[in-house]
Amino acid sequence: MKNRITKLLVIIFSVLVADQVLKVWVKTNFSLGEEIIIFKNWFILHFVENNGMAFGFEFAGEYGKLFLSVFRIVAVIAIGWYLFRLNRQKEVPFGFLACIALIFSGAIGNIIDSLFYGMIFNHSYGQVAGFLPEGGGYAGFLHGRVVDMFYFPIIETKLPEWLPVWGGNDFVFFRPVFNIADSSITVGIFSILIFYRKQFNSLDKKEEYNEGGDGDATRVEEMTSEKE
């Protein structure tokens, strides 16, 4: 059991360190919109920031951002509790725990941006942000923006005119810009869907069995007390 915990912690901290090192490097070396072409026009480091969820999706407004930050914290606590609770069950495969650990670490990675980046960096509009600026950061606690940089515009084309609604519009695949934390969450979720969907069913059955077992024990105790 301790060996499994060690492996899970290695996964979590590896994702967190890689995610934060790259984000800090981009934040302190790029201004917003600046980019470096890594491979042709297919793989680009393109610096953007967002107020919202993975892959640049956003909740509008200051209260939307605050709600999202609080929701992330609650979700991370729940995922962490679920992960270490599952680790106690020997029959749960390590691969499934590793997937949960990827989701957990990715969520923490983006939470760090939301919680602290607004306080420890100044803005990146038309300039490279400074770390711990004298005048303070660009936002307060819980209002930091998430740093994204991976951009894969593998297909860039114009949709045919005959296509309803979107005809004639420019089309880019894959348009969203994302980071290591987003990737970790995505890999964890899709791995569960592909390889471990049945695991949830088995966990549900175990819970039902345990609840039924507790009920049976209670009924036995009641019958015993009645006889006495």
Secondary structure as UniProt FT lines:
FT   HELIX           2..27
FT   TURN            28..29
FT   TURN            32..33
FT   STRAND          35..39
FT   TURN            40..42
FT   STRAND          43..50
FT   HELIX           54..56
FT   HELIX           61..86
FT   TURN            87..88
FT   TURN            90..91
FT   HELIX           94..112
FT   HELIX           113..117
FT   HELIX           118..120
FT   TURN            125..126
FT   TURN            134..135
FT   TURN            141..142
FT   STRAND          146..151
FT   STRAND          155..158
FT   TURN            161..162
FT   TURN            164..168
FT   STRAND          170..173
FT   HELIX           180..195
FT   HELIX           197..227
//
